[in-house]
Amino acid sequence: MSPFNGDKKEVLAFISNMDSAFEVIDPDNSDVLYKFVLTRIADRNLANCEELRSFLKNTYTEKRTLDFHATVIFV
């Protein structure tokens, strides 16, 4: 897994890669993998994968308004 550089276009791919890694790892090693994933993003102290996923989505994904979506649909 390459380091996440904060590119908003790549955050969902990073989360997907993280989820895939956790699906195939032995559950006994999930803490080690989680610590590794944290080193790939930044100097953050997040308690678990859900907090990490929320942090990444809230920090790096674009927030679109209802007006934006209506414009996309009707234009």
N, CA, C and O atoms as a Tripos MOL2 file, in Angstrom:
@<TRIPOS>MOLECULE
protein
  300   299    75     0     0
PROTEIN
NO_CHARGES

@<TRIPOS>ATOM
      1 N           0.8610   -1.1690    0.0000 N.3       1 MET1
      2 CA          0.0000    0.0000    0.0000 C.3       1 MET1
      3 C           0.9040    1.2280    0.0000 C.2       1 MET1
      4 O           1.7510    1.3860    0.8790 O.2       1 MET1
      5 N           0.7190    2.0820   -0.9810 N.am      2 SER2
      6 CA          1.5400    3.2810   -1.0660 C.3       2 SER2
      7 C           1.0100    4.3390   -0.1010 C.2       2 SER2
      8 O          -0.1590    4.3030    0.2830 O.2       2 SER2
      9 N           1.8670    5.2780    0.2910 N.am      3 PRO3
     10 CA          1.4090    6.3270    1.2100 C.3       3 PRO3
     11 C           0.3010    7.1640    0.5860 C.2       3 PRO3
     12 O           0.3090    7.4140   -0.6190 O.2       3 PRO3
     13 N          -0.6340    7.5880    1.3910 N.am      4 PHE4
     14 CA         -1.7030    8.4570    0.9240 C.3       4 PHE4
     15 C          -1.2120    9.8800    1.0210 C.2       4 PHE4
     16 O          -0.8020   10.3340    2.0890 O.2       4 PHE4
     17 N          -1.2550   10.5920   -0.1050 N.am      5 ASN5
     18 CA         -0.6870   11.9330   -0.1450 C.3       5 ASN5
     19 C          -1.7150   13.0430    0.0050 C.2       5 ASN5
     20 O          -1.3730   14.2170   -0.1410 O.2       5 ASN5
     21 N          -2.9490   12.7060    0.2900 N.am      6 GLY6
     22 CA         -3.9790   13.7170    0.4730 C.3       6 GLY6
     23 C          -4.7300   14.0690   -0.7880 C.2       6 GLY6
     24 O          -5.5660   14.9720   -0.7720 O.2       6 GLY6
     25 N          -4.4540   13.3780   -1.8850 N.am      7 ASP7
     26 CA         -5.1530   13.6410   -3.1390 C.3       7 ASP7
     27 C          -6.6040   13.1940   -3.0130 C.2       7 ASP7
     28 O          -6.8880   12.0140   -2.8070 O.2       7 ASP7
     29 N          -7.5190   14.1530   -3.1400 N.am      8 LYS8
     30 CA         -8.9410   13.8510   -2.9710 C.3       8 LYS8
     31 C          -9.4430   12.8250   -3.9690 C.2       8 LYS8
     32 O         -10.3950   12.0990   -3.6850 O.2       8 LYS8
     33 N          -8.8170   12.7560   -5.1290 N.am      9 LYS9
     34 CA         -9.2440   11.8040   -6.1500 C.3       9 LYS9
     35 C          -8.8630   10.3760   -5.7790 C.2       9 LYS9
     36 O          -9.4390    9.4280   -6.3140 O.2       9 LYS9
     37 N          -7.9080   10.2040   -4.8770 N.am     10 GLU10
     38 CA         -7.4170    8.8710   -4.5380 C.3      10 GLU10
     39 C          -7.8870    8.3510   -3.1830 C.2      10 GLU10
     40 O          -7.5700    7.2180   -2.8220 O.2      10 GLU10
     41 N          -8.6310    9.1490   -2.4280 N.am     11 VAL11
     42 CA         -9.0120    8.7370   -1.0750 C.3      11 VAL11
     43 C          -9.8940    7.4950   -1.0850 C.2      11 VAL11
     44 O          -9.7110    6.6110   -0.2480 O.2      11 VAL11
     45 N         -10.8410    7.4050   -2.0060 N.am     12 LEU12
     46 CA        -11.7210    6.2340   -2.0270 C.3      12 LEU12
     47 C         -10.9600    4.9840   -2.4390 C.2      12 LEU12
     48 O         -11.2570    3.8930   -1.9520 O.2      12 LEU12
     49 N          -9.9830    5.1240   -3.3300 N.am     13 ALA13
     50 CA         -9.1470    3.9810   -3.7100 C.3      13 ALA13
     51 C          -8.3040    3.5390   -2.5230 C.2      13 ALA13
     52 O          -8.1380    2.3400   -2.2960 O.2      13 ALA13
     53 N          -7.7690    4.4910   -1.7610 N.am     14 PHE14
     54 CA         -6.9840    4.1600   -0.5770 C.3      14 PHE14
     55 C          -7.8420    3.4020    0.4280 C.2      14 PHE14
     56 O          -7.4050    2.3900    0.9780 O.2      14 PHE14
     57 N          -9.0560    3.8820    0.6730 N.am     15 ILE15
     58 CA         -9.9680    3.2070    1.6100 C.3      15 ILE15
     59 C         -10.3040    1.8100    1.1040 C.2      15 ILE15
     60 O         -10.3340    0.8620    1.8890 O.2      15 ILE15
     61 N         -10.5510    1.6720   -0.1700 N.am     16 SER16
     62 CA        -10.8590    0.3660   -0.7460 C.3      16 SER16
     63 C          -9.6870   -0.6020   -0.5820 C.2      16 SER16
     64 O          -9.8800   -1.7660   -0.2310 O.2      16 SER16
     65 N          -8.4800   -0.1160   -0.8380 N.am     17 ASN17
     66 CA         -7.2900   -0.9560   -0.6500 C.3      17 ASN17
     67 C          -7.1320   -1.3600    0.8070 C.2      17 ASN17
     68 O          -6.7700   -2.4980    1.1040 O.2      17 ASN17
     69 N          -7.3980   -0.4380    1.7100 N.am     18 MET18
     70 CA         -7.3100   -0.7310    3.1400 C.3      18 MET18
     71 C          -8.3290   -1.8020    3.5190 C.2      18 MET18
     72 O          -8.0030   -2.7470    4.2380 O.2      18 MET18
     73 N          -9.5600   -1.6550    3.0390 N.am     19 ASP19
     74 CA        -10.6060   -2.6360    3.3370 C.3      19 ASP19
     75 C         -10.2400   -4.0130    2.7930 C.2      19 ASP19
     76 O         -10.4590   -5.0250    3.4580 O.2      19 ASP19
     77 N          -9.6840   -4.0520    1.5860 N.am     20 SER20
     78 CA         -9.2800   -5.3250    0.9800 C.3      20 SER20
     79 C          -8.1950   -6.0010    1.8070 C.2      20 SER20
     80 O          -8.2250   -7.2150    2.0080 O.2      20 SER20
     81 N          -7.2480   -5.2220    2.2810 N.am     21 ALA21
     82 CA         -6.1720   -5.7820    3.0970 C.3      21 ALA21
     83 C          -6.7290   -6.3900    4.3860 C.2      21 ALA21
     84 O          -6.2950   -7.4630    4.8050 O.2      21 ALA21
     85 N          -7.6860   -5.7090    5.0100 N.am     22 PHE22
     86 CA         -8.2640   -6.2290    6.2490 C.3      22 PHE22
     87 C          -9.1340   -7.4630    6.0220 C.2      22 PHE22
     88 O          -9.3110   -8.2710    6.9330 O.2      22 PHE22
     89 N          -9.6760   -7.6110    4.8230 N.am     23 GLU23
     90 CA        -10.4930   -8.7890    4.5280 C.3      23 GLU23
     91 C          -9.6560  -10.0540    4.4310 C.2      23 GLU23
     92 O         -10.1410  -11.1370    4.7580 O.2      23 GLU23
     93 N          -8.4160   -9.9410    3.9890 N.am     24 VAL24
     94 CA         -7.6110  -11.1390    3.7480 C.3      24 VAL24
     95 C          -6.6080  -11.4470    4.8630 C.2      24 VAL24
     96 O          -6.0090  -12.5220    4.8650 O.2      24 VAL24
     97 N          -6.4170  -10.5400    5.7920 N.am     25 ILE25
     98 CA         -5.4170  -10.7590    6.8410 C.3      25 ILE25
     99 C          -5.9830  -11.6280    7.9660 C.2      25 ILE25
    100 O          -7.1830  -11.6230    8.2420 O.2      25 ILE25
    101 N          -5.1070  -12.3480    8.5820 N.am     26 ASP26
    102 CA         -5.4680  -13.1200    9.7730 C.3      26 ASP26
    103 C          -5.9150  -12.1310   10.8490 C.2      26 ASP26
    104 O          -5.1780  -11.1960   11.1600 O.2      26 ASP26
    105 N          -7.1080  -12.3150   11.4250 N.am     27 PRO27
    106 CA         -7.6120  -11.3680   12.4310 C.3      27 PRO27
    107 C          -6.6460  -11.1310   13.5970 C.2      27 PRO27
    108 O          -6.6640  -10.0640   14.2100 O.2      27 PRO27
    109 N          -5.8120  -12.1140   13.9000 N.am     28 ASP28
    110 CA         -4.8420  -11.9430   14.9830 C.3      28 ASP28
    111 C          -3.7970  -10.8750   14.6480 C.2      28 ASP28
    112 O          -3.1590  -10.3240   15.5450 O.2      28 ASP28
    113 N          -3.6260  -10.5890   13.3600 N.am     29 ASN29
    114 CA         -2.6370   -9.5950   12.9340 C.3      29 ASN29
    115 C          -3.2540   -8.2640   12.5310 C.2      29 ASN29
    116 O          -2.5520   -7.3910   12.0190 O.2      29 ASN29
    117 N          -4.5300   -8.0940   12.7470 N.am     30 SER30
    118 CA         -5.1900   -6.8710   12.3010 C.3      30 SER30
    119 C          -4.6680   -5.6210   13.0050 C.2      30 SER30
    120 O          -4.6270   -4.5510   12.3970 O.2      30 SER30
    121 N          -4.2700   -5.7310   14.2670 N.am     31 ASP31
    122 CA         -3.7110   -4.5680   14.9720 C.3      31 ASP31
    123 C          -2.4180   -4.0980   14.3190 C.2      31 ASP31
    124 O          -2.1850   -2.8960   14.1840 O.2      31 ASP31
    125 N          -1.5880   -5.0370   13.9180 N.am     32 VAL32
    126 CA         -0.3240   -4.6890   13.2610 C.3      32 VAL32
    127 C          -0.6100   -4.0250   11.9200 C.2      32 VAL32
    128 O           0.0130   -3.0180   11.5830 O.2      32 VAL32
    129 N          -1.5480   -4.5800   11.1490 N.am     33 LEU33
    130 CA         -1.8970   -3.9920    9.8700 C.3      33 LEU33
    131 C          -2.4720   -2.5960   10.0630 C.2      33 LEU33
    132 O          -2.1430   -1.6840    9.3050 O.2      33 LEU33
    133 N          -3.3210   -2.4170   11.0610 N.am     34 TYR34
    134 CA         -3.9010   -1.1030   11.3250 C.3      34 TYR34
    135 C          -2.8110   -0.0780   11.6140 C.2      34 TYR34
    136 O          -2.8520    1.0370   11.0930 O.2      34 TYR34
    137 N          -1.8450   -0.4460   12.4350 N.am     35 LYS35
    138 CA         -0.7400    0.4750   12.7390 C.3      35 LYS35
    139 C           0.0490    0.8090   11.4830 C.2      35 LYS35
    140 O           0.4950    1.9430   11.3080 O.2      35 LYS35
    141 N           0.2230   -0.1810   10.6020 N.am     36 PHE36
    142 CA          0.9140    0.0640    9.3420 C.3      36 PHE36
    143 C           0.1230    1.0460    8.4850 C.2      36 PHE36
    144 O           0.6960    1.9710    7.9090 O.2      36 PHE36
    145 N          -1.1980    0.8470    8.3980 N.am     37 VAL37
    146 CA         -2.0340    1.7440    7.5990 C.3      37 VAL37
    147 C          -1.9330    3.1680    8.1240 C.2      37 VAL37
    148 O          -1.8510    4.1140    7.3410 O.2      37 VAL37
    149 N          -1.9380    3.3260    9.4390 N.am     38 LEU38
    150 CA         -1.8070    4.6690   10.0140 C.3      38 LEU38
    151 C          -0.5020    5.3380    9.5820 C.2      38 LEU38
    152 O          -0.4700    6.5490    9.3650 O.2      38 LEU38
    153 N           0.5550    4.5710    9.4580 N.am     39 THR39
    154 CA          1.8300    5.1690    9.0380 C.3      39 THR39
    155 C           1.7760    5.6180    7.5880 C.2      39 THR39
    156 O           2.5910    6.4410    7.1700 O.2      39 THR39
    157 N           0.8270    5.0930    6.8090 N.am     40 ARG40
    158 CA          0.7290    5.4440    5.4030 C.3      40 ARG40
    159 C          -0.0040    6.7640    5.1870 C.2      40 ARG40
    160 O           0.0580    7.3090    4.0850 O.2      40 ARG40
    161 N          -0.6950    7.3000    6.1920 N.am     41 ILE41
    162 CA         -1.4450    8.5300    5.9690 C.3      41 ILE41
    163 C          -0.8090    9.7430    6.6140 C.2      41 ILE41
    164 O          -0.6120   10.7610    5.9510 O.2      41 ILE41
    165 N          -0.4900    9.6600    7.8710 N.am     42 ALA42
    166 CA          0.0290   10.8400    8.5610 C.3      42 ALA42
    167 C           0.2820   10.4950   10.0110 C.2      42 ALA42
    168 O           0.1910    9.3420   10.4320 O.2      42 ALA42
    169 N           0.5930   11.5060   10.7380 N.am     43 ASP43
    170 CA          0.8500   11.3460   12.1560 C.3      43 ASP43
    171 C          -0.4670   11.4950   12.9170 C.2      43 ASP43
    172 O          -0.6690   12.4810   13.6260 O.2      43 ASP43
    173 N          -1.3460   10.5330   12.7730 N.am     44 ARG44
    174 CA         -2.6730   10.5710   13.3870 C.3      44 ARG44
    175 C          -2.7890    9.4980   14.4490 C.2      44 ARG44
    176 O          -2.1630    8.4420   14.3540 O.2      44 ARG44
    177 N          -3.5910    9.7760   15.4560 N.am     45 ASN45
    178 CA         -3.8450    8.8020   16.5030 C.3      45 ASN45
    179 C          -5.3420    8.4890   16.4970 C.2      45 ASN45
    180 O          -6.1190    9.1130   17.2190 O.2      45 ASN45
    181 N          -5.7270    7.5300   15.6870 N.am     46 LEU46
    182 CA         -7.1220    7.1280   15.5650 C.3      46 LEU46
    183 C          -7.2690    5.7280   16.1460 C.2      46 LEU46
    184 O          -6.3860    4.8860   15.9830 O.2      46 LEU46
    185 N          -8.3840    5.4830   16.8230 N.am     47 ALA47
    186 CA         -8.5400    4.2560   17.6070 C.3      47 ALA47
    187 C          -8.7500    2.9940   16.7800 C.2      47 ALA47
    188 O          -8.3000    1.9190   17.1760 O.2      47 ALA47
    189 N          -9.4250    3.1070   15.6360 N.am     48 ASN48
    190 CA         -9.7470    1.9000   14.8690 C.3      48 ASN48
    191 C          -9.9960    2.2460   13.4080 C.2      48 ASN48
    192 O          -9.9050    3.4060   13.0040 O.2      48 ASN48
    193 N         -10.3100    1.2270   12.6300 N.am     49 CYS49
    194 CA        -10.5070    1.4150   11.1830 C.3      49 CYS49
    195 C         -11.6980    2.2940   10.8670 C.2      49 CYS49
    196 O         -11.6550    3.0740    9.9150 O.2      49 CYS49
    197 N         -12.7470    2.1830   11.6400 N.am     50 GLU50
    198 CA        -13.9220    3.0230   11.3890 C.3      50 GLU50
    199 C         -13.5790    4.4980   11.5720 C.2      50 GLU50
    200 O         -13.9790    5.3330   10.7600 O.2      50 GLU50
    201 N         -12.8390    4.8260   12.6340 N.am     51 GLU51
    202 CA        -12.4220    6.2090   12.8350 C.3      51 GLU51
    203 C         -11.5230    6.6750   11.6960 C.2      51 GLU51
    204 O         -11.6450    7.8050   11.2220 O.2      51 GLU51
    205 N         -10.6240    5.8050   11.2640 N.am     52 LEU52
    206 CA         -9.7280    6.1390   10.1590 C.3      52 LEU52
    207 C         -10.5210    6.3790    8.8820 C.2      52 LEU52
    208 O         -10.2940    7.3720    8.1910 O.2      52 LEU52
    209 N         -11.4430    5.4880    8.5640 N.am     53 ARG53
    210 CA        -12.2740    5.6190    7.3730 C.3      53 ARG53
    211 C         -13.0680    6.9230    7.4150 C.2      53 ARG53
    212 O         -13.1250    7.6470    6.4210 O.2      53 ARG53
    213 N         -13.6810    7.2240    8.5610 N.am     54 SER54
    214 CA        -14.4450    8.4720    8.7140 C.3      54 SER54
    215 C         -13.5480    9.6910    8.5630 C.2      54 SER54
    216 O         -13.9100   10.6610    7.8970 O.2      54 SER54
    217 N         -12.3700    9.6350    9.1890 N.am     55 PHE55
    218 CA        -11.4240   10.7430    9.0830 C.3      55 PHE55
    219 C         -11.0580   11.0010    7.6250 C.2      55 PHE55
    220 O         -11.0720   12.1470    7.1750 O.2      55 PHE55
    221 N         -10.7320    9.9450    6.8880 N.am     56 LEU56
    222 CA        -10.3280   10.1060    5.4950 C.3      56 LEU56
    223 C         -11.4700   10.6600    4.6530 C.2      56 LEU56
    224 O         -11.2680   11.5810    3.8610 O.2      56 LEU56
    225 N         -12.6570   10.1110    4.8180 N.am     57 LYS57
    226 CA        -13.7950   10.5810    4.0250 C.3      57 LYS57
    227 C         -14.1530   12.0220    4.3650 C.2      57 LYS57
    228 O         -14.4020   12.8250    3.4670 O.2      57 LYS57
    229 N         -14.1810   12.3560    5.6490 N.am     58 ASN58
    230 CA        -14.5650   13.7050    6.0590 C.3      58 ASN58
    231 C         -13.4980   14.7400    5.7110 C.2      58 ASN58
    232 O         -13.8200   15.9040    5.4690 O.2      58 ASN58
    233 N         -12.2610   14.3360    5.6850 N.am     59 THR59
    234 CA        -11.1760   15.2690    5.4440 C.3      59 THR59
    235 C         -10.8710   15.4450    3.9630 C.2      59 THR59
    236 O         -10.5710   16.5530    3.5180 O.2      59 THR59
    237 N         -10.9460   14.3670    3.2020 N.am     60 TYR60
    238 CA        -10.4330   14.4110    1.8380 C.3      60 TYR60
    239 C         -11.4530   14.3000    0.7240 C.2      60 TYR60
    240 O         -11.1390   14.6540   -0.4120 O.2      60 TYR60
    241 N         -12.6580   13.8260    0.9920 N.am     61 THR61
    242 CA        -13.6140   13.7180   -0.1110 C.3      61 THR61
    243 C         -14.3130   15.0560   -0.3060 C.2      61 THR61
    244 O         -14.4840   15.8330    0.6330 O.2      61 THR61
    245 N         -14.7080   15.3000   -1.5400 N.am     62 GLU62
    246 CA        -15.3770   16.5450   -1.8590 C.3      62 GLU62
    247 C         -16.8230   16.4890   -1.3880 C.2      62 GLU62
    248 O         -17.5140   15.4830   -1.5460 O.2      62 GLU62
    249 N         -17.2470   17.5720   -0.8190 N.am     63 LYS63
    250 CA        -18.6230   17.6780   -0.3630 C.3      63 LYS63
    251 C         -19.4220   18.3550   -1.4700 C.2      63 LYS63
    252 O         -19.1150   19.4810   -1.8630 O.2      63 LYS63
    253 N         -20.4250   17.6840   -1.9630 N.am     64 ARG64
    254 CA        -21.2450   18.2230   -3.0540 C.3      64 ARG64
    255 C         -22.6150   18.6160   -2.5020 C.2      64 ARG64
    256 O         -23.1850   17.9030   -1.6760 O.2      64 ARG64
    257 N         -23.1320   19.7400   -2.9580 N.am     65 THR65
    258 CA        -24.4330   20.2180   -2.5050 C.3      65 THR65
    259 C         -25.5400   19.5990   -3.3520 C.2      65 THR65
    260 O         -25.2770   19.0240   -4.4080 O.2      65 THR65
    261 N         -26.7680   19.7190   -2.8840 N.am     66 LEU66
    262 CA        -27.9160   19.2500   -3.6530 C.3      66 LEU66
    263 C         -28.0260   20.0160   -4.9670 C.2      66 LEU66
    264 O         -28.4110   19.4440   -5.9870 O.2      66 LEU66
    265 N         -27.6940   21.2990   -4.9510 N.am     67 ASP67
    266 CA        -27.7250   22.0860   -6.1760 C.3      67 ASP67
    267 C         -26.7640   21.5210   -7.2150 C.2      67 ASP67
    268 O         -27.0880   21.4640   -8.4010 O.2      67 ASP67
    269 N         -25.5990   21.1100   -6.7770 N.am     68 PHE68
    270 CA        -24.6270   20.5360   -7.6950 C.3      68 PHE68
    271 C         -25.1990   19.2770   -8.3590 C.2      68 PHE68
    272 O         -25.1140   19.1170   -9.5760 O.2      68 PHE68
    273 N         -25.7810   18.3910   -7.5510 N.am     69 HIS69
    274 CA        -26.3290   17.1330   -8.0860 C.3      69 HIS69
    275 C         -27.5140   17.4090   -9.0120 C.2      69 HIS69
    276 O         -27.6610   16.7380  -10.0340 O.2      69 HIS69
    277 N         -28.3440   18.3640   -8.6810 N.am     70 ALA70
    278 CA        -29.4740   18.7120   -9.5450 C.3      70 ALA70
    279 C         -28.9690   19.2300  -10.8860 C.2      70 ALA70
    280 O         -29.5220   18.8960  -11.9350 O.2      70 ALA70
    281 N         -27.9290   20.0390  -10.8510 N.am     71 THR71
    282 CA        -27.3500   20.5640  -12.0880 C.3      71 THR71
    283 C         -26.7960   19.4370  -12.9550 C.2      71 THR71
    284 O         -26.9700   19.4460  -14.1740 O.2      71 THR71
    285 N         -26.1400   18.4820  -12.3410 N.am     72 VAL72
    286 CA        -25.5890   17.3480  -13.0960 C.3      72 VAL72
    287 C         -26.6950   16.5310  -13.7450 C.2      72 VAL72
    288 O         -26.5590   16.0900  -14.8860 O.2      72 VAL72
    289 N         -27.7790   16.3310  -13.0270 N.am     73 ILE73
    290 CA        -28.8800   15.5190  -13.5350 C.3      73 ILE73
    291 C         -29.6140   16.2060  -14.6860 C.2      73 ILE73
    292 O         -29.9480   15.5720  -15.6870 O.2      73 ILE73
    293 N         -29.8590   17.4980  -14.5340 N.am     74 PHE74
    294 CA        -30.7280   18.1820  -15.4830 C.3      74 PHE74
    295 C         -30.0120   18.9590  -16.5790 C.2      74 PHE74
    296 O         -30.6650   19.5600  -17.4320 O.2      74 PHE74
    297 N         -28.7190   18.9570  -16.5730 N.am     75 VAL75
    298 CA        -27.9850   19.6760  -17.6260 C.3      75 VAL75
    299 C         -27.3150   18.7110  -18.5520 C.2      75 VAL75
    300 O         -26.6500   19.1270  -19.5010 O.2      75 VAL75
@<TRIPOS>BOND
     1     1     2 1
     2     2     3 1
     3     3     4 2
     4     3     5 am
     5     5     6 1
     6     6     7 1
     7     7     8 2
     8     7     9 am
     9     9    10 1
    10    10    11 1
    11    11    12 2
    12    11    13 am
    13    13    14 1
    14    14    15 1
    15    15    16 2
    16    15    17 am
    17    17    18 1
    18    18    19 1
    19    19    20 2
    20    19    21 am
    21    21    22 1
    22    22    23 1
    23    23    24 2
    24    23    25 am
    25    25    26 1
    26    26    27 1
    27    27    28 2
    28    27    29 am
    29    29    30 1
    30    30    31 1
    31    31    32 2
    32    31    33 am
    33    33    34 1
    34    34    35 1
    35    35    36 2
    36    35    37 am
    37    37    38 1
    38    38    39 1
    39    39    40 2
    40    39    41 am
    41    41    42 1
    42    42    43 1
    43    43    44 2
    44    43    45 am
    45    45    46 1
    46    46    47 1
    47    47    48 2
    48    47    49 am
    49    49    50 1
    50    50    51 1
    51    51    52 2
    52    51    53 am
    53    53    54 1
    54    54    55 1
    55    55    56 2
    56    55    57 am
    57    57    58 1
    58    58    59 1
    59    59    60 2
    60    59    61 am
    61    61    62 1
    62    62    63 1
    63    63    64 2
    64    63    65 am
    65    65    66 1
    66    66    67 1
    67    67    68 2
    68    67    69 am
    69    69    70 1
    70    70    71 1
    71    71    72 2
    72    71    73 am
    73    73    74 1
    74    74    75 1
    75    75    76 2
    76    75    77 am
    77    77    78 1
    78    78    79 1
    79    79    80 2
    80    79    81 am
    81    81    82 1
    82    82    83 1
    83    83    84 2
    84    83    85 am
    85    85    86 1
    86    86    87 1
    87    87    88 2
    88    87    89 am
    89    89    90 1
    90    90    91 1
    91    91    92 2
    92    91    93 am
    93    93    94 1
    94    94    95 1
    95    95    96 2
    96    95    97 am
    97    97    98 1
    98    98    99 1
    99    99   100 2
   100    99   101 am
   101   101   102 1
   102   102   103 1
   103   103   104 2
   104   103   105 am
   105   105   106 1
   106   106   107 1
   107   107   108 2
   108   107   109 am
   109   109   110 1
   110   110   111 1
   111   111   112 2
   112   111   113 am
   113   113   114 1
   114   114   115 1
   115   115   116 2
   116   115   117 am
   117   117   118 1
   118   118   119 1
   119   119   120 2
   120   119   121 am
   121   121   122 1
   122   122   123 1
   123   123   124 2
   124   123   125 am
   125   125   126 1
   126   126   127 1
   127   127   128 2
   128   127   129 am
   129   129   130 1
   130   130   131 1
   131   131   132 2
   132   131   133 am
   133   133   134 1
   134   134   135 1
   135   135   136 2
   136   135   137 am
   137   137   138 1
   138   138   139 1
   139   139   140 2
   140   139   141 am
   141   141   142 1
   142   142   143 1
   143   143   144 2
   144   143   145 am
   145   145   146 1
   146   146   147 1
   147   147   148 2
   148   147   149 am
   149   149   150 1
   150   150   151 1
   151   151   152 2
   152   151   153 am
   153   153   154 1
   154   154   155 1
   155   155   156 2
   156   155   157 am
   157   157   158 1
   158   158   159 1
   159   159   160 2
   160   159   161 am
   161   161   162 1
   162   162   163 1
   163   163   164 2
   164   163   165 am
   165   165   166 1
   166   166   167 1
   167   167   168 2
   168   167   169 am
   169   169   170 1
   170   170   171 1
   171   171   172 2
   172   171   173 am
   173   173   174 1
   174   174   175 1
   175   175   176 2
   176   175   177 am
   177   177   178 1
   178   178   179 1
   179   179   180 2
   180   179   181 am
   181   181   182 1
   182   182   183 1
   183   183   184 2
   184   183   185 am
   185   185   186 1
   186   186   187 1
   187   187   188 2
   188   187   189 am
   189   189   190 1
   190   190   191 1
   191   191   192 2
   192   191   193 am
   193   193   194 1
   194   194   195 1
   195   195   196 2
   196   195   197 am
   197   197   198 1
   198   198   199 1
   199   199   200 2
   200   199   201 am
   201   201   202 1
   202   202   203 1
   203   203   204 2
   204   203   205 am
   205   205   206 1
   206   206   207 1
   207   207   208 2
   208   207   209 am
   209   209   210 1
   210   210   211 1
   211   211   212 2
   212   211   213 am
   213   213   214 1
   214   214   215 1
   215   215   216 2
   216   215   217 am
   217   217   218 1
   218   218   219 1
   219   219   220 2
   220   219   221 am
   221   221   222 1
   222   222   223 1
   223   223   224 2
   224   223   225 am
   225   225   226 1
   226   226   227 1
   227   227   228 2
   228   227   229 am
   229   229   230 1
   230   230   231 1
   231   231   232 2
   232   231   233 am
   233   233   234 1
   234   234   235 1
   235   235   236 2
   236   235   237 am
   237   237   238 1
   238   238   239 1
   239   239   240 2
   240   239   241 am
   241   241   242 1
   242   242   243 1
   243   243   244 2
   244   243   245 am
   245   245   246 1
   246   246   247 1
   247   247   248 2
   248   247   249 am
   249   249   250 1
   250   250   251 1
   251   251   252 2
   252   251   253 am
   253   253   254 1
   254   254   255 1
   255   255   256 2
   256   255   257 am
   257   257   258 1
   258   258   259 1
   259   259   260 2
   260   259   261 am
   261   261   262 1
   262   262   263 1
   263   263   264 2
   264   263   265 am
   265   265   266 1
   266   266   267 1
   267   267   268 2
   268   267   269 am
   269   269   270 1
   270   270   271 1
   271   271   272 2
   272   271   273 am
   273   273   274 1
   274   274   275 1
   275   275   276 2
   276   275   277 am
   277   277   278 1
   278   278   279 1
   279   279   280 2
   280   279   281 am
   281   281   282 1
   282   282   283 1
   283   283   284 2
   284   283   285 am
   285   285   286 1
   286   286   287 1
   287   287   288 2
   288   287   289 am
   289   289   290 1
   290   290   291 1
   291   291   292 2
   292   291   293 am
   293   293   294 1
   294   294   295 1
   295   295   296 2
   296   295   297 am
   297   297   298 1
   298   298   299 1
   299   299   300 2
@<TRIPOS>SUBSTRUCTURE
     1 MET1         2 RESIDUE 1 A MET
     2 SER2         6 RESIDUE 1 A SER
     3 PRO3        10 RESIDUE 1 A PRO
     4 PHE4        14 RESIDUE 1 A PHE
     5 ASN5        18 RESIDUE 1 A ASN
     6 GLY6        22 RESIDUE 1 A GLY
     7 ASP7        26 RESIDUE 1 A ASP
     8 LYS8        30 RESIDUE 1 A LYS
     9 LYS9        34 RESIDUE 1 A LYS
    10 GLU10       38 RESIDUE 1 A GLU
    11 VAL11       42 RESIDUE 1 A VAL
    12 LEU12       46 RESIDUE 1 A LEU
    13 ALA13       50 RESIDUE 1 A ALA
    14 PHE14       54 RESIDUE 1 A PHE
    15 ILE15       58 RESIDUE 1 A ILE
    16 SER16       62 RESIDUE 1 A SER
    17 ASN17       66 RESIDUE 1 A ASN
    18 MET18       70 RESIDUE 1 A MET
    19 ASP19       74 RESIDUE 1 A ASP
    20 SER20       78 RESIDUE 1 A SER
    21 ALA21       82 RESIDUE 1 A ALA
    22 PHE22       86 RESIDUE 1 A PHE
    23 GLU23       90 RESIDUE 1 A GLU
    24 VAL24       94 RESIDUE 1 A VAL
    25 ILE25       98 RESIDUE 1 A ILE
    26 ASP26      102 RESIDUE 1 A ASP
    27 PRO27      106 RESIDUE 1 A PRO
    28 ASP28      110 RESIDUE 1 A ASP
    29 ASN29      114 RESIDUE 1 A ASN
    30 SER30      118 RESIDUE 1 A SER
    31 ASP31      122 RESIDUE 1 A ASP
    32 VAL32      126 RESIDUE 1 A VAL
    33 LEU33      130 RESIDUE 1 A LEU
    34 TYR34      134 RESIDUE 1 A TYR
    35 LYS35      138 RESIDUE 1 A LYS
    36 PHE36      142 RESIDUE 1 A PHE
    37 VAL37      146 RESIDUE 1 A VAL
    38 LEU38      150 RESIDUE 1 A LEU
    39 THR39      154 RESIDUE 1 A THR
    40 ARG40      158 RESIDUE 1 A ARG
    41 ILE41      162 RESIDUE 1 A ILE
    42 ALA42      166 RESIDUE 1 A ALA
    43 ASP43      170 RESIDUE 1 A ASP
    44 ARG44      174 RESIDUE 1 A ARG
    45 ASN45      178 RESIDUE 1 A ASN
    46 LEU46      182 RESIDUE 1 A LEU
    47 ALA47      186 RESIDUE 1 A ALA
    48 ASN48      190 RESIDUE 1 A ASN
    49 CYS49      194 RESIDUE 1 A CYS
    50 GLU50      198 RESIDUE 1 A GLU
    51 GLU51      202 RESIDUE 1 A GLU
    52 LEU52      206 RESIDUE 1 A LEU
    53 ARG53      210 RESIDUE 1 A ARG
    54 SER54      214 RESIDUE 1 A SER
    55 PHE55      218 RESIDUE 1 A PHE
    56 LEU56      222 RESIDUE 1 A LEU
    57 LYS57      226 RESIDUE 1 A LYS
    58 ASN58      230 RESIDUE 1 A ASN
    59 THR59      234 RESIDUE 1 A THR
    60 TYR60      238 RESIDUE 1 A TYR
    61 THR61      242 RESIDUE 1 A THR
    62 GLU62      246 RESIDUE 1 A GLU
    63 LYS63      250 RESIDUE 1 A LYS
    64 ARG64      254 RESIDUE 1 A ARG
    65 THR65      258 RESIDUE 1 A THR
    66 LEU66      262 RESIDUE 1 A LEU
    67 ASP67      266 RESIDUE 1 A ASP
    68 PHE68      270 RESIDUE 1 A PHE
    69 HIS69      274 RESIDUE 1 A HIS
    70 ALA70      278 RESIDUE 1 A ALA
    71 THR71      282 RESIDUE 1 A THR
    72 VAL72      286 RESIDUE 1 A VAL
    73 ILE73      290 RESIDUE 1 A ILE
    74 PHE74      294 RESIDUE 1 A PHE
    75 VAL75      298 RESIDUE 1 A VAL
